[in-house]
Structure formats: structure tokens, C-alpha cells
């Protein structure tokens, strides 16, 4: 019942004082939105962006909202998932070869570049990415599985098979 009351109160306050109405809803639901966003994301800037966009969407779509809490929860979740999808598409093989990490002389060295090219020739792009993401970036198999939209056990199997294959080829 409180949910319906919040919507009614919010819409009533919007007629009288939009700023107070928005502030009331923000203070009421910001902690919940933060909790939901942080369950999907770890970067505080991304979490705050999600919350900000969620409340902007609420304000812009108020006429279509039947339940504020439900709307906010769904919106936070969807925006957070969109950020995850966007981030997972950002890793590309060229980035792995041209790691601009100035702190590491190894990553920029010619030997490192040759190693990556050798791995790609022997293993292919996907298996090379899996190895690089695991060994260099320190991603766990679950995170790599999210990037490849696969099962973590499948990624783990591919990782160990690729390592074995590469080692076998290097012994020749």
C-alpha cells in the first residue's frame, strides 16, 4: 500500500512543488537504487551514473509509472546490465596486443608483442583472449565467461586446452 501512497504523494507534490516531490522520492529510494546498482557494478562512478539516469527516466516517464519502487528497481537493473554489456564488448584483440600500460615494460616489449602474435597464430583469437584476460588482466573464469557469453566451466576448459596446445607447439 505504501508504494501506491508514494506515487499518489509524488504526483500531488509535483503539482505544488516539483523540487520537493523529486527530493522526497530521491531520498526515499536512493539507498535501494544504490544497493541494486552495486550488486551489478563495482565502479562507483558507474553506480552513480545508473542512479542519476534512473531518476531522470522516472521524471521523464512519470505519466507511465504505476508503481515507483518497481519502476526504479527495474530501471536500475536494466541500465546496469546495459553498462555491463557495453563494457564486455569493449575488449578487443587490438587492445590486448597494444596494452598501453606504461607501468609495465614487459607489456610494451617486442618480446611480448611477438608472444601475442605467436599465440594468435597457434591458438586463434578467442583462445588467446582467454589466456590474456586470465593471466595479464587477472580476470577470473566467471568474468571471462560473461565477456564471451559462455559458461565459466567452458572457459576454464578452453583455457587449459589452449595452454596445453601452446606448450606442445612450442616444444616442437
C-alpha positions as CSV (number, residue, x, y, z in Angstrom):
1,X,0.0,0.0,0.0
2,X,2.9,2.4,0.7
3,X,4.0,2.1,-2.9
4,X,0.7,3.4,-4.1
5,X,0.8,6.1,-1.5
6,X,4.3,7.2,-2.6
7,X,3.1,7.5,-6.2
8,X,0.0,9.5,-5.2
9,X,2.0,11.7,-2.9
10,X,4.7,12.2,-5.6
11,X,2.1,13.2,-8.2
12,X,0.3,15.5,-5.8
13,X,3.6,17.2,-4.8
14,X,4.6,17.6,-8.4
15,X,1.6,19.9,-8.9
16,X,2.6,22.0,-5.9
17,X,6.4,21.9,-5.8
18,X,8.3,19.7,-8.3
19,X,11.6,20.1,-6.5
20,X,10.2,18.9,-3.1
21,X,8.4,16.0,-4.8
22,X,11.5,14.8,-6.5
23,X,13.7,15.3,-3.4
24,X,11.2,13.2,-1.4
25,X,11.3,10.3,-3.9
26,X,15.0,10.5,-4.3
27,X,15.7,10.4,-0.5
28,X,13.2,7.6,-0.1
29,X,14.5,5.3,-2.9
30,X,18.2,6.3,-3.5
31,X,19.5,3.7,-0.9
32,X,17.6,0.9,-2.6
33,X,18.7,2.0,-6.1
34,X,22.3,2.2,-4.9
35,X,22.1,-1.3,-3.4
36,X,20.7,-2.7,-6.6
37,X,23.2,-0.9,-8.9
38,X,26.1,-2.0,-6.6
39,X,25.0,-5.6,-6.8
40,X,25.7,-5.4,-10.6
41,X,28.5,-2.9,-10.8
42,X,31.7,-2.2,-8.8
43,X,32.7,1.2,-10.2
44,X,31.2,3.9,-8.0
45,X,31.0,6.4,-10.9
46,X,29.0,3.8,-13.0
47,X,26.8,3.2,-10.0
48,X,26.1,6.9,-9.5
49,X,25.5,7.3,-13.3
50,X,23.0,4.5,-13.2
51,X,21.1,6.1,-10.3
52,X,21.2,9.5,-11.9
53,X,19.8,8.1,-15.2
54,X,17.2,6.1,-13.3
55,X,15.8,9.2,-11.6
56,X,15.9,11.2,-14.8
57,X,13.9,8.4,-16.5
58,X,11.4,8.5,-13.7
59,X,10.9,12.2,-14.0
60,X,10.5,11.9,-17.8
61,X,8.2,8.9,-17.8
62,X,6.1,9.7,-14.7
63,X,2.8,9.5,-16.6
64,X,3.6,5.9,-17.5
65,X,4.6,4.8,-13.9
66,X,2.2,2.8,-11.9
67,X,4.5,1.8,-9.0
68,X,7.5,3.9,-8.2
69,X,9.5,1.3,-6.4
70,X,9.0,-1.3,-9.1
71,X,9.8,1.2,-11.8
72,X,13.0,2.3,-10.1
73,X,14.2,-1.3,-9.4
74,X,13.7,-2.4,-13.0
75,X,15.2,0.7,-14.5
76,X,18.3,0.5,-12.3
77,X,18.8,-3.2,-13.2
78,X,18.3,-2.6,-16.9
79,X,20.7,0.4,-17.1
80,X,23.3,-1.5,-15.0
81,X,23.0,-4.5,-17.4
82,X,23.4,-2.2,-20.4
83,X,26.7,-0.9,-18.9
84,X,27.9,-4.5,-18.3
85,X,27.1,-5.4,-21.9
86,X,28.8,-2.2,-23.2
87,X,32.0,-3.0,-21.2
88,X,32.1,-6.6,-22.3
89,X,32.1,-5.5,-26.0
90,X,34.9,-3.1,-25.4
91,X,37.7,-5.7,-25.1
92,X,39.1,-6.3,-28.5
93,X,42.2,-8.1,-29.7
94,X,44.0,-5.0,-30.8
95,X,43.7,-3.7,-27.2
96,X,45.3,-6.9,-25.9
97,X,48.2,-6.5,-28.3
98,X,48.6,-2.8,-27.7
99,X,48.3,-2.6,-23.9
100,X,49.1,0.9,-23.1
101,X,50.2,0.1,-19.6
102,X,53.1,2.4,-19.1
103,X,54.0,0.9,-15.7
104,X,54.9,-2.4,-17.3
105,X,57.9,-2.6,-19.6
106,X,57.1,-6.2,-20.3
107,X,53.7,-5.5,-21.9
108,X,55.3,-2.9,-24.3
109,X,58.3,-5.0,-25.2
110,X,58.9,-6.5,-28.6
111,X,59.1,-10.0,-27.0
112,X,55.7,-9.6,-25.5
113,X,54.3,-8.4,-28.9
114,X,55.8,-11.4,-30.6
115,X,54.5,-13.8,-27.9
116,X,50.9,-12.5,-28.5
117,X,51.3,-12.9,-32.3
118,X,52.7,-16.4,-31.9
119,X,49.8,-17.3,-29.6
120,X,47.2,-16.0,-32.0
121,X,48.8,-17.9,-34.9
122,X,48.8,-21.2,-32.9
123,X,45.6,-20.8,-30.8
124,X,43.4,-18.3,-32.7
125,X,42.0,-15.1,-31.4
126,X,39.4,-16.3,-28.8
127,X,41.8,-18.7,-27.0
128,X,44.5,-16.0,-27.0
129,X,42.0,-13.5,-25.5
130,X,41.0,-16.0,-22.8
131,X,44.7,-16.6,-21.8
132,X,45.5,-12.9,-21.8
133,X,42.4,-11.9,-19.8
134,X,43.2,-14.6,-17.3
135,X,46.9,-14.2,-16.9
136,X,47.5,-10.5,-17.7
137,X,44.3,-8.8,-16.7
138,X,43.7,-11.1,-13.8
139,X,40.1,-11.8,-14.7
140,X,38.5,-14.9,-13.2
141,X,36.8,-17.5,-15.4
142,X,33.4,-16.2,-14.4
143,X,34.2,-12.7,-15.7
144,X,35.7,-14.0,-18.9
145,X,32.6,-16.2,-19.4
146,X,30.4,-13.1,-19.1
147,X,32.5,-11.4,-21.8
148,X,32.3,-14.4,-24.1
149,X,28.7,-15.0,-23.1
150,X,29.6,-18.6,-22.2
151,X,29.8,-20.9,-19.2
152,X,32.7,-20.4,-16.8
153,X,33.5,-24.2,-16.9
154,X,33.7,-24.0,-20.7
155,X,36.1,-21.0,-20.5
156,X,38.2,-22.9,-17.9
157,X,38.4,-25.9,-20.2
158,X,39.3,-23.8,-23.2
159,X,42.0,-22.0,-21.1
160,X,43.7,-25.2,-20.1
161,X,43.4,-26.8,-23.5
162,X,44.8,-23.7,-25.1
163,X,47.8,-23.6,-22.7
164,X,48.5,-27.3,-23.3
165,X,48.2,-26.8,-27.1
166,X,50.6,-23.8,-27.0
167,X,53.1,-25.6,-24.8
168,X,53.0,-28.6,-27.2
169,X,53.6,-26.4,-30.2
170,X,56.4,-24.5,-28.6
171,X,58.3,-27.8,-27.8
172,X,58.4,-28.7,-31.5
